[in-house]
Amino acid sequence: MQRSPWRRLVGLAYLAPALFFVLAFTVYPLLQMAWMSLHNWSLITPPSFVGLANYRRAFTDHQFWVSFLFTLEYTAIITPILMIGGYLLALLTVRNTPLRRFTRTVVFIPVVIGLGVSSLLWYWLFSTDFGLANRFLLDLGVIDEPVLWLGVDADVSNLAITTSVVWKVIGFGMILFVGAIQAIPTEITEAAQVDGAGPVQRVRRVILPLTMRTVLLVTLISVIGSLLAFDQFYIMTAGQPQNETATSVFYVYLNSFPYLKLGYGAALSMVLTVTILAFTVLQLALTKRSQS
Amino acid sequence: MTGGRAKYLIGAVCIAISTVMLLPLVVSVLASLKPTEEAAASPPTYVPHGLSFDSYARLWQYQQGLPTYLFNSLGTALLTIALTLLLTVPAAYALARFPVPGKEVFFVILLLALIVPYQALLTPMFLTFARMQLTNTLLGLAVLHTAIQLPFSLYILRNSFAAVPLELEEAAIVDGSSSWQALRFVFLPSTRPAIVTVALFAFIMSWNEFLGALVMMSRSSTFTLPLILATSRTETSLGGTDWGMLQAGITISIIPCVLVYLLLQRYYVSGLMSGAVK
């Protein structure tokens, strides 16, 4: 082996481009965002220092709370559906028979297509006059007249969008749960079977506890994804009615780009980042506890 | 026992679920093949009465033309793959095999990059990019996509580099190979699955990404496929939304992702597993 100081230098040289990239395009923007959040800045006028005024403004900004609470509501509704649905799908398809493998592949297909594109697809399906959702429900006799799915009522819009996103991402949890369940040694599940445990008990007492780490991890990924929701709302409702379905990221986007309130947008971004960090820390703490 | 009946029940449930999951894709592809008038009909038909490629023809000529948007999407995705690999392969090598000073600090920074959502960083990034004249360029969008993809990619690759047996590397060094030759002839061949996985994820993320492209690209000649499709809903020659053309665009956007996934399923799933089981 070559001398150590030389290898240190060579190692550093290999690492340097990635290091520089992360500093330039992640760390620097993060610092800049913190700085911007303390300034009043609209691109046209030069930035002026305003201290914490942008943060104080957020707390009294009605739309900030509407967006924040709507995002939380959306997350609270979709997360259990994705977790329970994904887990049931995993239990259904965990064994490696051709039909189950096929089902797994099919359920996973929407995960690889874009959220933007899938939102456009469902925007069409839920279109009042041209969409197949209304046509189908009318033919079934479930509804008497076409429903205005998107952008008229916040709850109806949320229902339609949640449906589309469940279709889009439920396979993600399923695939990871299948991996976790398959990793359980067969002796353990067989032993439970010999002990007379029925299927439900086997899941509750053996399979679920042994895959808890993965469940918590997928929950974390899913919660963060939902807290950062944008594409589906931007495309399917454009935040309507009256920005009631404008999520947190949507509101950051609105302030930063169309309105060009850069300082305020940065402050909202900071709040968003801290929220995500808090959820991550909380979730990691839970994961640690479940292991010990 | 219940075996026989349960087996049929499970089979039926699997088929039902597969049908429900495939249905939106199938009706979208079918709608893209409807003749112009039928595609604009209200209420819509389930199955096309006639087949035509009119919607694709309209998409082909829409605004700057489909080839431009395909070029933008594909160009950005390929640049993202290239940048991601160029940055993360050497970095993974360094982190796995060299006594780099300050390694721990770098890991903390990476973890930070993994947690801080890029959605929050878009405003400062936009300003930096505007100064560097990177907005409205494929390279700029690719840089953004690389920044999104870098922590995950580096994590996957570092683990893969660390798993290469030491004896292989030592044998190369005894033979007088430089670290660069060891990388080329020992590490790159043995970490190929991880490299394919990283490239695959970078492609799918970049091809599909929406918000970053929306922020960075304001000139319609630089739009990626999802952007022009989202825009096309309001601006078509037919007055209202051209639903047939939209479905044609959706179909074209979906095909590469599904193809790549079906062909490289093994890499995709293993990547998810190793990325998730930290």
Interface residues (C-beta under 8 A of the other chain):
Chain A: M1 Q2 S4 R7 R8 V10 G11 L12 A13 Y14 L15 P17 A18 L19 F21 V22 L23 F25 T26 V27 Y28 P29 L30 Q32 M33 M36 L89 L92 T93 L99 R100 F102 T103 T105 V106 V107 F108 I109 P110 V112 I113 G114 L115 G116 V117 L120 L121 W122 Y123 W124 L125 S127 D129 F130 G131 L132 N134 R135 L138 W167 G171 F172 I175 L176 G179 T214 L217 V218 I221 I224 L228 F230 D231 Y234 I235 V249 V252 Y253 S256 F257 L262 G265 A266 S269 M270 L272 T273 I276 L277 T280
Chain B: I10 G11 V13 C14 I15 I17 S18 M21 L22 P24 L25 V27 S28 A31 A40 A41 S42 P43 P44 Y46 L86 L87 T88 P90 A91 Y93 A94 L95 R97 F98 P99 V100 P101 F106 I109 L110 L112 A113 I115 V116 P117 Q119 A120 L121 L122 T123 P124 M125 F126 L127 T128 V143 L144 T146 A147 L150 L154 E170 I173 S179 I204 W207 N208 E209 F210 L211 L214 V215 L225 P226 L229 A230 R233 T241 W243 L246 Q247 G249 I250 S253 I254 C257 V258 V260 Y261 L262 Q265 Y268 V269 L272 M273 A276 V277 K278
